[in-house]
Amino acid sequence: MVETNERHAGHSHGQGPSRPAEIGSLLAALAVTLFIMLVEGVGGILSGSLALRADAGHMLTDASALLLSLGAVWLATRRPDVRRTFGYYRLEILAAALNGMALVGIAIFILWSAWHRLRGRPVIDTRTMLVTGGAGLVANLSGFWFLARAHVRSLNVRAALLHLAGDLLSSLGVVVAALVMAWTRLWLIDPILSAVIALVIVYGAVRLLAEAVDILLEAVPGHLDLAEILSHMERAEGVLAVHDLHLWTISNGMYALSAHLVVRGHDARQNDAILTAVKTELHEAFGISHTTLQIESERYEHVEEVH
């Protein structure tokens, strides 16, 4: 009995993102992040640059976040069961939300460090800073290019892209700041740059968190128009009305819809044809593959209306 239920639990939920490709992309991002963390950590200590040291701490948190994402993606590959009929897909959304919160924490730490640095008079080894920032820039470019070309668009890969985008800007800023400071000896550029990087990180983190929260609250996916979907369903032959329409995201790329269809007549074969037509339209026009549709006659009384 359990085996039968498990088969039905996993039926028609869609495939979602390609898990092996997603795991490979995240592993590549993790390798790049760990390499840059070591380089910038050593370079920040040797040069005295706050931007480098803050970015090394940023990398450490990035690595932890990516490991969390990898764990969530691995758990999401587990089959649905009789208790979790949608499987473990939501774990990757939780991981993406935690990544966003980690980014906000990193930004606050950088801003706090920059404020304290502005009150001092640091002297920075711009040559070491330039070499380290250049190495980080090249590594971040390669990692960002790899992830951007990967045909995976899950929230976790997007989170990894946001991490690398922020790191890429950080490395570029470090290189430019090192060149400017070597020429002008304006050491305050270092903490100012750190603060700018922190604000960029906050912007990306807020967007990521907003999308993850929308999914957890089962909001209508941002790229779909519920009124347009309702109109398509009501135009199906044999459908008189549609009510109790709900549309939400299970995980990135996996959308679910439930609705009640009021139809004419009592012929079961006609109902099957209506179901096929509506399900096909939803899949082809909107990419919604998991649908639960209840057929009702015009005279059907809802349970809550029955006395």
DANORQUI-V784697 format. One record per residue. N is the residue number from 1. RES is the residue in one letter. PHI is phi in degrees with one decimal (none if undefined). OMEGA is omega in whole degrees, 0 to 359 (NA if undefined). D_FIRST is the distance of its C-alpha to the first C-alpha in Angstrom with 2 decimals. Layout:
n:N res:RES phi:PHI omega:OMEGA d_first:D_FIRST
n:N res:RES phi:PHI omega:OMEGA d_first:D_FIRST
//
This chain:
n:1 res:M phi:none omega:180 d_first:0.00
n:2 res:V phi:-63.9 omega:181 d_first:3.79
n:3 res:E phi:-62.6 omega:179 d_first:5.44
n:4 res:T phi:-62.9 omega:180 d_first:5.21
n:5 res:N phi:-62.6 omega:180 d_first:6.32
n:6 res:E phi:-65.8 omega:179 d_first:8.67
n:7 res:R phi:-64.3 omega:179 d_first:10.06
n:8 res:H phi:-68.4 omega:180 d_first:10.87
n:9 res:A phi:-63.2 omega:182 d_first:12.21
n:10 res:G phi:-90.9 omega:186 d_first:14.51
n:11 res:H phi:-76.5 omega:170 d_first:15.64
n:12 res:S phi:62.2 omega:178 d_first:19.37
n:13 res:H phi:-89.7 omega:180 d_first:20.32
n:14 res:G phi:84.1 omega:184 d_first:23.18
n:15 res:Q phi:-95.0 omega:181 d_first:24.37
n:16 res:G phi:68.5 omega:181 d_first:26.89
n:17 res:P phi:-66.0 omega:177 d_first:29.71
n:18 res:S phi:-73.6 omega:186 d_first:29.97
n:19 res:R phi:-64.4 omega:179 d_first:28.89
n:20 res:P phi:-58.7 omega:179 d_first:31.01
n:21 res:A phi:-65.5 omega:180 d_first:34.02
n:22 res:E phi:-65.3 omega:179 d_first:33.58
n:23 res:I phi:-64.0 omega:178 d_first:33.38
n:24 res:G phi:-61.4 omega:179 d_first:36.42
n:25 res:S phi:-64.7 omega:180 d_first:38.36
n:26 res:L phi:-68.0 omega:177 d_first:37.69
n:27 res:L phi:-64.1 omega:178 d_first:38.67
n:28 res:A phi:-63.1 omega:179 d_first:41.89
n:29 res:A phi:-63.3 omega:179 d_first:42.67
n:30 res:L phi:-64.6 omega:180 d_first:42.09
n:31 res:A phi:-61.9 omega:179 d_first:44.47
n:32 res:V phi:-62.4 omega:182 d_first:47.13
n:33 res:T phi:-62.5 omega:180 d_first:46.80
n:34 res:L phi:-64.1 omega:179 d_first:47.21
n:35 res:F phi:-62.9 omega:182 d_first:50.22
n:36 res:I phi:-67.3 omega:179 d_first:51.96
n:37 res:M phi:-59.1 omega:180 d_first:51.27
n:38 res:L phi:-65.5 omega:182 d_first:53.12
n:39 res:V phi:-63.1 omega:184 d_first:55.96
n:40 res:E phi:-73.9 omega:177 d_first:56.53
n:41 res:G phi:-61.9 omega:178 d_first:56.24
n:42 res:V phi:-66.4 omega:181 d_first:59.00
n:43 res:G phi:-64.2 omega:179 d_first:60.97
n:44 res:G phi:-66.2 omega:178 d_first:60.84
n:45 res:I phi:-66.8 omega:183 d_first:62.22
n:46 res:L phi:-69.4 omega:185 d_first:64.97
n:47 res:S phi:-91.1 omega:185 d_first:66.02
n:48 res:G phi:82.3 omega:183 d_first:65.65
n:49 res:S phi:-82.8 omega:175 d_first:63.75
n:50 res:L phi:-67.1 omega:181 d_first:61.52
n:51 res:A phi:-58.4 omega:179 d_first:59.77
n:52 res:L phi:-68.5 omega:182 d_first:58.73
n:53 res:R phi:-67.9 omega:177 d_first:57.64
n:54 res:A phi:-63.5 omega:180 d_first:55.72
n:55 res:D phi:-69.9 omega:176 d_first:53.99
n:56 res:A phi:-65.4 omega:175 d_first:53.11
n:57 res:G phi:-64.4 omega:174 d_first:51.42
n:58 res:H phi:-57.4 omega:181 d_first:49.74
n:59 res:M phi:-64.0 omega:179 d_first:48.43
n:60 res:L phi:-62.0 omega:178 d_first:47.05
n:61 res:T phi:-68.2 omega:176 d_first:45.01
n:62 res:D phi:-58.6 omega:180 d_first:44.00
n:63 res:A phi:-61.7 omega:178 d_first:42.74
n:64 res:S phi:-63.7 omega:180 d_first:40.65
n:65 res:A phi:-64.6 omega:179 d_first:39.25
n:66 res:L phi:-66.7 omega:176 d_first:38.41
n:67 res:L phi:-63.4 omega:177 d_first:36.65
n:68 res:L phi:-62.0 omega:179 d_first:34.61
n:69 res:S phi:-63.1 omega:179 d_first:33.78
n:70 res:L phi:-60.8 omega:178 d_first:32.80
n:71 res:G phi:-61.8 omega:180 d_first:30.42
n:72 res:A phi:-66.7 omega:179 d_first:28.86
n:73 res:V phi:-64.8 omega:178 d_first:28.54
n:74 res:W phi:-62.4 omega:178 d_first:26.90
n:75 res:L phi:-64.4 omega:181 d_first:24.30
n:76 res:A phi:-67.5 omega:178 d_first:23.77
n:77 res:T phi:-79.7 omega:179 d_first:22.63
n:78 res:R phi:-68.3 omega:184 d_first:19.46
n:79 res:R phi:-68.5 omega:173 d_first:16.29
n:80 res:P phi:-61.1 omega:176 d_first:14.78
n:81 res:D phi:-137.3 omega:186 d_first:11.87
n:82 res:V phi:-70.8 omega:177 d_first:10.26
n:83 res:R phi:-97.0 omega:181 d_first:13.74
n:84 res:R phi:-118.5 omega:189 d_first:16.01
n:85 res:T phi:-71.0 omega:174 d_first:14.96
n:86 res:F phi:-96.8 omega:182 d_first:18.41
n:87 res:G phi:76.2 omega:186 d_first:18.35
n:88 res:Y phi:-115.7 omega:185 d_first:21.58
n:89 res:Y phi:-61.1 omega:184 d_first:24.15
n:90 res:R phi:-66.3 omega:179 d_first:26.02
n:91 res:L phi:-60.4 omega:180 d_first:27.09
n:92 res:E phi:-70.8 omega:176 d_first:29.61
n:93 res:I phi:-70.6 omega:176 d_first:31.07
n:94 res:L phi:-60.6 omega:179 d_first:31.55
n:95 res:A phi:-63.1 omega:179 d_first:33.21
n:96 res:A phi:-63.8 omega:178 d_first:35.48
n:97 res:A phi:-64.6 omega:178 d_first:36.50
n:98 res:L phi:-64.5 omega:176 d_first:37.35
n:99 res:N phi:-59.5 omega:180 d_first:39.34
n:100 res:G phi:-62.1 omega:178 d_first:41.31
n:101 res:M phi:-66.4 omega:177 d_first:42.12
n:102 res:A phi:-63.8 omega:178 d_first:43.20
n:103 res:L phi:-62.4 omega:178 d_first:45.54
n:104 res:V phi:-62.9 omega:178 d_first:47.13
n:105 res:G phi:-60.7 omega:178 d_first:47.71
n:106 res:I phi:-60.7 omega:182 d_first:49.33
n:107 res:A phi:-62.4 omega:179 d_first:51.60
n:108 res:I phi:-62.4 omega:179 d_first:52.76
n:109 res:F phi:-62.6 omega:180 d_first:53.63
n:110 res:I phi:-63.7 omega:179 d_first:55.62
n:111 res:L phi:-62.9 omega:179 d_first:57.52
n:112 res:W phi:-62.9 omega:180 d_first:58.39
n:113 res:S phi:-65.7 omega:180 d_first:59.68
n:114 res:A phi:-63.7 omega:179 d_first:61.65
n:115 res:W phi:-61.2 omega:179 d_first:63.34
n:116 res:H phi:-68.2 omega:179 d_first:64.52
n:117 res:R phi:-67.8 omega:180 d_first:65.72
n:118 res:L phi:-62.4 omega:182 d_first:67.75
n:119 res:R phi:-85.1 omega:180 d_first:69.78
n:120 res:G phi:-106.8 omega:179 d_first:70.75
n:121 res:R phi:-131.1 omega:183 d_first:72.75
n:122 res:P phi:-73.1 omega:171 d_first:70.55
n:123 res:V phi:-120.6 omega:190 d_first:71.96
n:124 res:I phi:-118.6 omega:173 d_first:69.51
n:125 res:D phi:-80.1 omega:187 d_first:69.76
n:126 res:T phi:-68.5 omega:180 d_first:69.19
n:127 res:R phi:-66.6 omega:178 d_first:69.27
n:128 res:T phi:-63.3 omega:179 d_first:66.32
n:129 res:M phi:-62.0 omega:181 d_first:64.54
n:130 res:L phi:-67.5 omega:180 d_first:65.15
n:131 res:V phi:-63.7 omega:181 d_first:63.93
n:132 res:T phi:-65.3 omega:179 d_first:60.77
n:133 res:G phi:-62.3 omega:178 d_first:60.04
n:134 res:G phi:-64.6 omega:178 d_first:60.67
n:135 res:A phi:-63.8 omega:178 d_first:58.19
n:136 res:G phi:-64.9 omega:179 d_first:55.57
n:137 res:L phi:-62.6 omega:180 d_first:56.36
n:138 res:V phi:-63.3 omega:180 d_first:55.89
n:139 res:A phi:-65.0 omega:179 d_first:52.58
n:140 res:N phi:-66.1 omega:177 d_first:51.25
n:141 res:L phi:-60.7 omega:181 d_first:52.38
n:142 res:S phi:-66.5 omega:179 d_first:50.54
n:143 res:G phi:-65.5 omega:180 d_first:47.29
n:144 res:F phi:-65.6 omega:179 d_first:47.52
n:145 res:W phi:-62.2 omega:181 d_first:48.33
n:146 res:F phi:-64.2 omega:182 d_first:45.33
n:147 res:L phi:-69.2 omega:181 d_first:42.84
n:148 res:A phi:-65.8 omega:180 d_first:44.55
n:149 res:R phi:-84.2 omega:181 d_first:44.23
n:150 res:A phi:-67.0 omega:182 d_first:40.55
n:151 res:H phi:-86.1 omega:180 d_first:38.39
n:152 res:V phi:-134.1 omega:183 d_first:36.11
n:153 res:R phi:-129.9 omega:178 d_first:36.54
n:154 res:S phi:-74.2 omega:179 d_first:33.97
n:155 res:L phi:-61.9 omega:180 d_first:35.27
n:156 res:N phi:-68.2 omega:176 d_first:35.29
n:157 res:V phi:-68.8 omega:175 d_first:37.47
n:158 res:R phi:-63.9 omega:176 d_first:39.61
n:159 res:A phi:-62.8 omega:178 d_first:39.98
n:160 res:A phi:-63.0 omega:177 d_first:41.09
n:161 res:L phi:-63.0 omega:177 d_first:43.52
n:162 res:L phi:-63.6 omega:177 d_first:44.90
n:163 res:H phi:-58.3 omega:183 d_first:45.44
n:164 res:L phi:-67.8 omega:178 d_first:47.24
n:165 res:A phi:-63.8 omega:177 d_first:49.20
n:166 res:G phi:-62.9 omega:178 d_first:50.46
n:167 res:D phi:-65.5 omega:179 d_first:51.27
n:168 res:L phi:-62.7 omega:177 d_first:53.04
n:169 res:L phi:-64.2 omega:179 d_first:55.18
n:170 res:S phi:-60.8 omega:182 d_first:55.87
n:171 res:S phi:-64.2 omega:178 d_first:57.07
n:172 res:L phi:-63.5 omega:179 d_first:59.18
n:173 res:G phi:-62.9 omega:179 d_first:60.69
n:174 res:V phi:-62.5 omega:180 d_first:61.45
n:175 res:V phi:-61.5 omega:181 d_first:63.30
n:176 res:V phi:-63.5 omega:181 d_first:65.30
n:177 res:A phi:-63.2 omega:179 d_first:66.08
n:178 res:A phi:-62.1 omega:179 d_first:67.24
n:179 res:L phi:-65.3 omega:181 d_first:69.60
n:180 res:V phi:-65.9 omega:181 d_first:70.96
n:181 res:M phi:-67.1 omega:177 d_first:71.48
n:182 res:A phi:-62.8 omega:183 d_first:73.19
n:183 res:W phi:-87.4 omega:188 d_first:75.61
n:184 res:T phi:-107.6 omega:186 d_first:76.18
n:185 res:R phi:62.1 omega:176 d_first:75.29
n:186 res:L phi:-88.9 omega:187 d_first:73.49
n:187 res:W phi:-68.7 omega:180 d_first:70.98
n:188 res:L phi:-66.8 omega:177 d_first:69.49
n:189 res:I phi:-59.0 omega:183 d_first:67.68
n:190 res:D phi:-61.1 omega:178 d_first:65.09
n:191 res:P phi:-68.2 omega:178 d_first:63.76
n:192 res:I phi:-63.9 omega:177 d_first:64.15
n:193 res:L phi:-59.9 omega:180 d_first:62.00
n:194 res:S phi:-59.6 omega:180 d_first:59.36
n:195 res:A phi:-66.3 omega:178 d_first:59.26
n:196 res:V phi:-61.9 omega:178 d_first:58.91
n:197 res:I phi:-59.4 omega:181 d_first:55.99
n:198 res:A phi:-61.4 omega:180 d_first:54.30
n:199 res:L phi:-66.3 omega:176 d_first:54.69
n:200 res:V phi:-62.6 omega:179 d_first:53.16
n:201 res:I phi:-62.8 omega:180 d_first:50.15
n:202 res:V phi:-60.7 omega:181 d_first:49.76
n:203 res:Y phi:-58.5 omega:180 d_first:49.81
n:204 res:G phi:-65.8 omega:182 d_first:46.98
n:205 res:A phi:-65.4 omega:181 d_first:44.92
n:206 res:V phi:-64.4 omega:178 d_first:45.24
n:207 res:R phi:-64.1 omega:179 d_first:44.04
n:208 res:L phi:-63.3 omega:179 d_first:41.01
n:209 res:L phi:-62.6 omega:181 d_first:40.16
n:210 res:A phi:-62.1 omega:180 d_first:40.64
n:211 res:E phi:-69.1 omega:179 d_first:38.15
n:212 res:A phi:-63.6 omega:180 d_first:35.51
n:213 res:V phi:-65.4 omega:177 d_first:36.03
n:214 res:D phi:-58.2 omega:180 d_first:35.76
n:215 res:I phi:-66.4 omega:180 d_first:32.33
n:216 res:L phi:-65.8 omega:177 d_first:31.19
n:217 res:L phi:-85.5 omega:178 d_first:32.66
n:218 res:E phi:58.8 omega:175 d_first:30.81
n:219 res:A phi:-73.8 omega:176 d_first:34.17
n:220 res:V phi:-63.7 omega:179 d_first:34.70
n:221 res:P phi:-52.8 omega:187 d_first:35.21
n:222 res:G phi:-59.7 omega:184 d_first:38.96
n:223 res:H phi:-90.6 omega:180 d_first:39.43
n:224 res:L phi:-111.1 omega:181 d_first:37.81
n:225 res:D phi:-106.1 omega:184 d_first:39.68
n:226 res:L phi:-62.5 omega:180 d_first:37.58
n:227 res:A phi:-64.6 omega:178 d_first:40.41
n:228 res:E phi:-66.5 omega:178 d_first:40.54
n:229 res:I phi:-63.7 omega:178 d_first:36.80
n:230 res:L phi:-59.6 omega:180 d_first:37.13
n:231 res:S phi:-62.1 omega:179 d_first:40.11
n:232 res:H phi:-61.9 omega:182 d_first:38.29
n:233 res:M phi:-67.6 omega:181 d_first:35.42
n:234 res:E phi:-70.8 omega:179 d_first:37.94
n:235 res:R phi:-82.8 omega:180 d_first:39.89
n:236 res:A phi:-63.2 omega:182 d_first:37.03
n:237 res:E phi:-61.8 omega:179 d_first:38.03
n:238 res:G phi:93.3 omega:181 d_first:36.78
n:239 res:V phi:-92.4 omega:179 d_first:35.97
n:240 res:L phi:-89.8 omega:182 d_first:38.21
n:241 res:A phi:-159.8 omega:177 d_first:37.11
n:242 res:V phi:-130.7 omega:177 d_first:34.61
n:243 res:H phi:-144.0 omega:184 d_first:33.84
n:244 res:D phi:50.6 omega:181 d_first:31.56
n:245 res:L phi:-85.2 omega:178 d_first:31.67
n:246 res:H phi:-132.1 omega:180 d_first:30.27
n:247 res:L phi:-139.1 omega:182 d_first:30.48
n:248 res:W phi:-151.6 omega:179 d_first:29.70
n:249 res:T phi:-105.1 omega:175 d_first:29.18
n:250 res:I phi:-78.7 omega:175 d_first:25.95
n:251 res:S phi:-154.0 omega:183 d_first:27.88
n:252 res:N phi:-57.9 omega:180 d_first:30.96
n:253 res:G phi:83.2 omega:180 d_first:30.73
n:254 res:M phi:-121.6 omega:184 d_first:27.41
n:255 res:Y phi:-117.3 omega:181 d_first:28.08
n:256 res:A phi:-125.0 omega:180 d_first:25.93
n:257 res:L phi:-139.7 omega:172 d_first:27.22
n:258 res:S phi:-133.2 omega:182 d_first:26.22
n:259 res:A phi:-164.8 omega:173 d_first:28.53
n:260 res:H phi:-107.7 omega:179 d_first:29.20
n:261 res:L phi:-109.3 omega:175 d_first:31.09
n:262 res:V phi:-90.3 omega:186 d_first:33.49
n:263 res:V phi:-125.2 omega:176 d_first:34.17
n:264 res:R phi:-85.5 omega:170 d_first:36.56
n:265 res:G phi:73.4 omega:185 d_first:35.77
n:266 res:H phi:-133.9 omega:182 d_first:32.74
n:267 res:D phi:-81.2 omega:182 d_first:31.96
n:268 res:A phi:-63.3 omega:180 d_first:28.28
n:269 res:R phi:-66.5 omega:176 d_first:29.48
n:270 res:Q phi:-64.3 omega:179 d_first:31.85
n:271 res:N phi:-62.1 omega:178 d_first:29.14
n:272 res:D phi:-61.3 omega:180 d_first:27.19
n:273 res:A phi:-65.0 omega:178 d_first:30.48
n:274 res:I phi:-64.2 omega:178 d_first:31.13
n:275 res:L phi:-58.2 omega:180 d_first:27.78
n:276 res:T phi:-61.2 omega:182 d_first:28.44
n:277 res:A phi:-64.6 omega:182 d_first:32.00
n:278 res:V phi:-67.6 omega:180 d_first:31.28
n:279 res:K phi:-61.9 omega:179 d_first:28.47
n:280 res:T phi:-63.3 omega:179 d_first:30.74
n:281 res:E phi:-63.0 omega:180 d_first:33.67
n:282 res:L phi:-63.5 omega:181 d_first:31.89
n:283 res:H phi:-71.1 omega:185 d_first:30.75
n:284 res:E phi:-75.6 omega:184 d_first:34.13
n:285 res:A phi:-86.4 omega:188 d_first:36.46
n:286 res:F phi:-127.7 omega:179 d_first:34.81
n:287 res:G phi:71.9 omega:179 d_first:32.18
n:288 res:I phi:-96.9 omega:186 d_first:29.37
n:289 res:S phi:-102.5 omega:180 d_first:26.25
n:290 res:H phi:-106.2 omega:183 d_first:23.52
n:291 res:T phi:-127.6 omega:175 d_first:24.28
n:292 res:T phi:-124.5 omega:186 d_first:22.73
n:293 res:L phi:-119.2 omega:178 d_first:25.11
n:294 res:Q phi:-105.3 omega:179 d_first:25.28
n:295 res:I phi:-88.4 omega:179 d_first:27.54
n:296 res:E phi:-134.2 omega:172 d_first:29.94
n:297 res:S phi:-84.5 omega:180 d_first:32.93
n:298 res:E phi:-64.2 omega:185 d_first:36.33
n:299 res:R phi:-96.4 omega:183 d_first:36.09
n:300 res:Y phi:-66.8 omega:177 d_first:32.70
n:301 res:E phi:-102.9 omega:178 d_first:33.09
n:302 res:H phi:-68.2 omega:184 d_first:31.08
n:303 res:V phi:-55.7 omega:183 d_first:29.29
n:304 res:E phi:-70.4 omega:179 d_first:31.81
n:305 res:E phi:-95.5 omega:181 d_first:34.60
n:306 res:V phi:-84.9 omega:182 d_first:33.48
n:307 res:H phi:-109.0 omega:NA d_first:35.51
//
